[in-house]
Amino acid sequence: MAHMSSTEYSPAEQAQLLSIARSSIREGVETGRPATVDTEALPAALKEIRCTFVTLHRDGALRGCTGSMEPLQPLAVDVADVACQTALNDPRFYPVRAQEIGGIDIEISVLSPLQAFPVTSEADLLNRLQPGVDGLVLTLGFRRATFLPKVWESLPDPRHFLAELKHKAGLPRDFWSDEIVLHRYWTETFGDAAA
């Protein structure tokens, strides 16, 4: 299942964000901190306050994926912070080492603003989800989890997608409550070949 085609950011802007991500991973591995981004020199689109996820692959295998869900800082700064966070602090993986950086492929997903997604029941949600398009945030009390739209590639059935999202949030896969709060979003996703 293909990602939605990238339209919001020009090839030059995509390349700049990917370069910022790779520089921030290098800086993070060396110093433990993300690279500093000179926001004054950025094009306007990269200064917009946006949330991002950064996914790392090495030899075709997942090497990390983390992101931000609260839009608090300029896009380019968020990419730098999230890239460093993904390289060093994804709890599923050991931190990226310096000798790995050149072999890592970077993928950036820029999230649209979250949209409230009220539903009347689990069946209503399953009927209205758009496989391959919707990212989904599920919140219940202090539990919160999200799946990016690209997760549909490995979980194409809405019922399984939702069950695994509930599991990720620490809930039983067959759980449902009218107290669940849902938001959906879309992403513009682009990546590079390893530098």
C-alpha angles and dihedrals in degrees: 000000000000125000116247109274115266113250111144098068126049120233088255092053091047090050091049092051091048090050090050090050093050092046090050092051089052091047091047094051090049101041108011091242133095120254117268113247121213098223093184091069095049127106113251094256091060092051094059115113104252142149122239143187122208120203122193125201129185120190088349094304126112111262099175145329128192135146151169126263100183115071101227109138144028115294095246092050091048090051090052093048096044094045090054091045091050093049096047110023113033097126092214093065141043113252117280112262125221094250091056098055097086091053097049122104114212126211122186124199116193110202125221115229110285115261122207108247108196115187134182096219144346089269090054090052093049091049094050101042112107108219112223092014112057126074110199134209117197119194129181115167107305093345117099134164138162139197119203117227090256089067086076086074090071097027105038096161113084092218093055092041091055094042092053092046090054089048090050088054090054095256129123112269091239094046122123132172133169085227091071111113116209133195128178132202142170130229139215104215129191136158146180140230112252112281 
